[in-house]
């Protein structure tokens, strides 16, 4: 039996939003990506809260320049934050970025 929800969750390009953090499923990591320690995707500058993976042993963070990537190595991982509903990310590789707002002189990351 074909389950359309599972099919979509396993495809590159699927986009997740968790507050001011956006996560997009991608086909693979950049060749020169380097491992990063931890399971925190973004820290809140104003509140001290953070967007993080609850089961830190199920993921690997990667960086390539200023870009952040998340590899979920188990069937799923839970993304949590004190002010947002938890979401489940299926196994795969994701590009992660913080939402920005436009100002006439620059793009600025949204302050949490």
N, C-alpha and C positions, 0 to 999 in steps of 0.2 A: 504494500500500500504506500502511495506517495504522500509524504507529509510536507506540505508547502512551507510551513514555518521552519522546519529543520533544514530544508533546502536553502531558504533565504539566509538563515543564520550561518551557514557554512560557505557563503560566497564572498569573494573580495568585493569591497565597496559598501558593505553594510555599515551604517553609521549609527553610533550610540551617542546620546547626550547625557551627561551627569553633571547638572549644574552648569558651571562655566567651562567644563572639560568636554571636549569632543574626541571621540574614538572611532576610527574607521578601520575596518578589516582590510588588510592588504595581502597580496599574494606572497610576499617574501621580504626579508630584511635587505637593506642596502649592503653591498659587498663589504664595505669598510666599517660597518657598525661595530661598536665596542660595548662590552658588557658593563652594566651599571649596577651597583649594589642597592638593594632595597626593594620595596614594593609600593612606594608613594609616587603617584602620578603628578600631584600638584599640592603645594602648601598654600593655605589661606593666609595672606599677608595681614589682613585685619583681624580675623577671628582666631587664627592659630589652628583651625580645623584643616583636615587634609583629605584629599581624594586618594584612597589607597586600597590595595587588594587585601582582603581579610586573611586569606590563606597565603602568606608570603612565600611558602615553599612550592607553590603551584605555578609561579611565574618567574620570568626573567625580564628585566628591563634592559634596553639597549639605547645607545645614543649614536648619532651620526651628525657631527657638527652641532647645531642647536636643536636638532630634531630628536624627539623621544619616541621610542617604540616599546611595545609590550608584547611579550610572547607568553601566551597561556599554554602551559605544557600538559595540563591535566584536562579531563573532559569539560570542566568549567572552573571559573574563578568568580568570586563575589567582590564587586567594587562597592566600597562603602564611604560614607561621609556623614558627619553628625546632622546635617540639615537636609539630606536628600534620601530618598528611598534607595535601598540597595538594588543593584542590577547584576544579573548573571551574564558573564561573557563566556561564550563557548570557546573551546580550544582553537587556537590559531594565532596569527600575528596581526598586530594593530599599530596604526600610527596614532599618536596622542598629541593633542595640542590644546592650549588654553584659548578660550574665546577672547577676541580682541574687539575693541570699539574704535570707530574712526573718529579722529579729531583732525581739523584742517591741517595741522602741522605734523601729524604722525598717527600711526596705529598704536594703541596702547592696550596691554593685557588688562582684562577686567579684574578688579580687585575683589577678593573674596573676604 
